Amino acid sequence: MDIRSSFATPLAFAEIGAPEALNAQLREFFLACEAEGGRFANPDPYTHRNDALFESNFTLFDWPQEPVARLRDFCWSQLYRLIAELNQYDTRTLQRLHIAHESWFHITRRGGYFGVHNHPLHSWSGVYCVCQEGDDPEGPSGRLTFINPHVTSTMFIDMAMHRMKEPFAMGNLPLRLQPGQLVLFPSWLLHEVTPFEPAGDGLRITVAFNARFQMQGVAPQQSPFQS
């Protein structure tokens, strides 16, 4: 019998080499930004969260600090590598593919969470883990959880489907990212972060971004009513 996986959703994982020094610099810098607030904070948050989570504004990868630039370059290199693999683009084609982005960081303390959402008007999103401290690595705390897109379909699930193996399983996908790890996923994919429950004063710090692209030489369609 030939069983094939159709309508699959790509998730890509990458790890930056020797992340300890970079993550320590990012942690210190982000905490200083949070303490200042004001110009660093997101002025108009829209996804459901609580006061135990701080969200920066969405211009992070435009900031000049060296640790931020290093992380940005890592994220973009991995994203372009993924795009090349999935679309079978060569280097010359990738050089014509120009990126626009939103990028920010989260600092989460005890009880902080982030509600179910996706990222309209973008094609790819990513989350990088700076740290996740003090909680049970085997528990549900602070899990980046992807919602199975089949949940939105009207269907019947009995024991003939309930325990299907990957990649056909019907449940959601909770992930505990490790410091230095990046996950890339399509922006349409619904996801959330479960409540973070450290034993002490531990922090969960992540960097996230959304990206959209325009291919040089490929003009968007114009309305027939435009001159």
N, C-alpha and C positions, 0 to 999 in steps of 0.2 A: 504494500500500500504506500502511495506517495502522498505524504502530508506536507503541505506547504504553509508558510506564514505569509498572509496577505494583509494589506492595510496596516503595516507595522509603523510604530512611532520610534524614531531614532533618539536615543540618549547617548551622549558621548562623555567620557570621563578622561581627565588628564591630571597629572600631578606636576607641580613645579619642583625643580630640584633644590634640595637643602632649604626648606622654607622657613626654618626657625628664625633666622635673623630678619628676613623680610617681614614675617608675621609680627615679630616683636615691634618693629618700627611702625607698622600699620596700626597695631593695637594702641601704641602710645599716642600716635597722631590722631586717630579717630576719637579717642577719649578726650583729648584736648579740644577737638572740634565740638564734641557733644557738650563739654563744660561751657564753652563760649556760646553755643546755640546760635540764635540770630541768623546771620548770613549763611551758616552752615546747614541749618535745618530745612526740611521740606516744608514750604509755607502752605501747601494745599494738599495734604494727604487724603486719599480717597478709599484705599482698601482698609477693611475693618481690622483694627489692632487696638492695643491698650497702652496705658502710660508707661508700662515696663519695657517698651520698645522705642528706641530712638531711630528715626530715619533721616538721613541727610538729604540735601537737595539733589537734583538729578544731573549734576554736571561733573561728577567726581573725576572722570577720566580726562577732563580738561584742566585739572589742577596741576601746578608745576612741581609738586614735591616728588623727589626721586623715587621713593617706594611706590607711590601711586603710578608713576610712569612705568616702572618696571612691571608692575602687575598688569597694567593696561596692555603693554606689549605682549606679555605672555598670553593674556586672554584673546587678543586679536589674532595672534599667530595660531592658536589652537582652533579658533572659530574658522579662519580661512582654510586651515588644513581640513576641517570637517566638511566645509562647503565643497572643497575640491574633490574630496573622496566621494561624497554623495552625488555630486553633479557631473563627475568625471571632467572637471575643468583642468586645463593645463595652466602653467604659470602665466603665460601671456593673457589668458582670459581672466585670471584672478586679478591681474594688474589693472584691468578695466572695471573691476567691481568695487565701487566706492561706498564706504560705510557712513551711516549716520547713527547716532546712538543716544541713549539715556543710561546713566550709570550712577550708582549711589551705594551707601553702606548702611547696615543695620547694626545697632548695639542692643542686645536683648538681655534683660535681667530676669530674676525669678518671676515666673508667671507670665512673661511676655509671649505673645503669639501673633500670627499674621493670618488673616482670613483667606478663604478660597478666592482665587483670582486668576486671570491670565493677562496678557499684555497686547492689547489691540494695536494695530497699525505697525507691527514689527514682525519680522520673520523668525529671528533666533534670539533666545535669551540664555543667560548663564548665571550661575551662583558659584562664588569662590569662598571657601571656608578659611577665615583667619584663626579662629579659635572656638572651641566649645568645651567649657571647663566645669568640672564639679558635678555633673549629672551622671546617671547610670548609663553606660554605653549600651547596655542591653535593653533598656527601657524605652518608652515612647517619647521621652522628653526631647524637645527641639528637633523634631524630625521634619525635614523637607519632604513633603508627601505629595506625590503626583496622583491625580485623580484619574482612574481608568476611564478613557473616553467612551467606552462602551456602556458606562453607567447611564449615559443620557439616552440610550436606546431602550425602547419598550420591548422587553423580552422575558422569557420564562427561564429560570435557573433551577434545576433540580440536581440530584446527586450524580447525574450523568455528565454534568458540566461543572459542578461546584469545585472540584479539586483538579481541574486541568493543570498540567505542568506549564512552565514558561516555554514560549512566549504567549501562551493562550490563556493564562490565568485571568480570572475575572476581578480580582481584588485590586485595591490601590497599592501604590508602591512607596513605602516610607523609607527615606534614606537618612543616614547619619553621616554627613561628610566629614572627612578627616582634615585637619589643618594642612593647607597646601593643595587641597584637592579642588578641582573645578568640574562642574557638570554643565553641559550644554544641552538645550532642548528646544523644540519648536515653541514659539511664543503663544500659540493658541492653546497649549496644553494647560488645563487647570491644575493649580497646585496651592498648597498652604504650608504653614509652619505650625506644628503642634506646640502647646505650651511648654516653655523651657523651665525645668524644675531641678536646679542644682542643689546639692546638699548644703552649700555655703553661699559665698558671694561670687561664685563663678559667673563668667560672661560667655555669651554666644555672639560672635562678631562675624558678619559675612559681608561680602561685596557682591552686588548684582548689577546686571546690565541687560538692556534690550538693544537690538540692532536691526536696521533695515538697510537695503542696498539699492543702488542704481547702477546699471551697466552703462559705461561710457559708450556712446555711439548708438544706444538704443533709446530712442525718444518715446516718452509716454504718448498714448493716443490723445488726440485733441477732439473736442466736440466739433461736430460739423457746423455749429453756429459761430465758432471762433474764426476770426479773419487771420 
